[in-house]
């Protein structure tokens, strides 16, 4: 990074995640202000919430944390826990029963 001299993404010093609304959380490097965002429910980080995210969430619930981003994205209902309630929330959203993630 030309601003904070980080040579790899993981070398940035990120602040805590903050909720920016619309099921999106953000944090930024405390040195250069580079921002990263996370869409709750989009575990595959492809910008789309679909059946692949449901499959990965099932894996996370059964096997535990994969990485920090996936752990944050897994909390679809944003209650601070990753559990079956997130799976239900995600399934309702993908099926079209719920228009928004809580």
VMD Tcl script that draws the C-alpha trace (Angstrom):
set ca {
  {0.00 0.00 0.00}
  {1.44 3.39 -0.91}
  {-0.16 5.02 2.13}
  {0.67 2.68 5.02}
  {3.43 0.51 3.48}
  {1.49 -2.74 3.88}
  {2.81 -5.19 1.30}
  {-0.06 -7.64 1.72}
  {-3.73 -7.20 2.55}
  {-3.33 -8.89 5.93}
  {-0.74 -6.33 7.03}
  {-3.27 -3.47 7.17}
  {-4.35 -2.54 10.70}
  {-8.14 -2.69 10.63}
  {-10.54 -1.10 13.09}
  {-13.57 -2.90 14.51}
  {-16.44 -3.73 12.17}
  {-19.28 -1.19 12.18}
  {-22.79 -1.67 10.84}
  {-23.38 0.66 7.89}
  {-26.95 -0.53 7.30}
  {-28.54 -2.65 4.57}
  {-26.94 -5.83 5.99}
  {-23.45 -4.45 5.33}
  {-20.64 -4.01 7.85}
  {-17.43 -2.09 7.18}
  {-14.03 -1.52 8.72}
  {-11.04 0.46 7.60}
  {-7.27 0.49 8.03}
  {-6.40 2.81 10.92}
  {-3.34 4.04 9.02}
  {-4.39 4.53 5.38}
  {-8.22 4.35 5.68}
  {-8.55 1.52 3.13}
  {-12.10 0.21 3.63}
  {-13.35 -3.35 3.49}
  {-17.02 -4.27 3.57}
  {-18.90 -7.45 4.36}
  {-22.45 -8.28 3.25}
  {-24.14 -10.36 5.94}
  {-25.36 -13.59 4.37}
  {-22.90 -13.46 1.45}
  {-20.50 -16.09 2.78}
  {-18.98 -16.76 -0.64}
  {-18.16 -13.03 -1.04}
  {-19.45 -12.95 -4.63}
  {-21.92 -10.10 -4.13}
  {-24.94 -12.42 -4.42}
  {-26.82 -14.19 -1.63}
  {-27.91 -17.59 -2.93}
  {-28.01 -21.35 -2.29}
  {-24.20 -21.53 -2.24}
  {-24.18 -19.23 0.79}
  {-26.75 -21.47 2.51}
  {-24.56 -24.52 1.86}
  {-21.48 -22.76 3.26}
  {-23.44 -21.54 6.30}
  {-24.47 -25.13 7.06}
  {-20.78 -26.08 6.93}
  {-19.85 -23.21 9.26}
  {-22.57 -24.19 11.76}
  {-21.47 -27.83 11.75}
  {-17.68 -27.38 11.60}
  {-17.05 -23.95 13.11}
  {-15.28 -20.83 11.97}
  {-13.55 -20.82 8.56}
  {-12.04 -17.33 8.58}
  {-12.87 -13.90 9.98}
  {-14.82 -12.67 6.94}
  {-16.91 -15.84 6.66}
  {-17.61 -15.77 10.38}
  {-18.91 -12.20 10.14}
  {-20.92 -12.89 6.96}
  {-22.41 -16.00 8.62}
  {-24.23 -13.85 11.17}
  {-27.13 -13.21 8.76}
  {-29.49 -11.88 11.44}
  {-26.72 -9.79 13.06}
  {-27.38 -10.96 16.62}
  {-23.70 -11.65 17.33}
  {-24.04 -15.44 17.15}
  {-23.77 -17.91 14.27}
  {-26.43 -20.58 14.65}
  {-29.56 -22.14 13.15}
  {-31.40 -18.80 13.40}
  {-28.99 -17.42 10.79}
  {-29.69 -20.40 8.56}
  {-33.46 -19.80 8.80}
  {-32.97 -16.09 8.06}
  {-30.82 -16.85 5.02}
  {-33.21 -19.53 3.71}
  {-36.19 -17.15 3.98}
  {-34.25 -14.46 2.12}
  {-33.14 -16.79 -0.69}
  {-36.66 -18.26 -1.05}
  {-38.10 -14.75 -1.28}
  {-40.17 -15.09 1.91}
  {-38.25 -12.18 3.44}
  {-37.25 -9.17 1.33}
  {-34.45 -8.10 3.67}
  {-31.98 -9.68 6.04}
  {-32.60 -8.58 9.63}
}
mol new
graphics top color blue
foreach p $ca { graphics top sphere $p radius 0.5 }
foreach p [lrange $ca 0 end-1] q [lrange $ca 1 end] { graphics top cylinder $p $q radius 0.2 }
display resetview
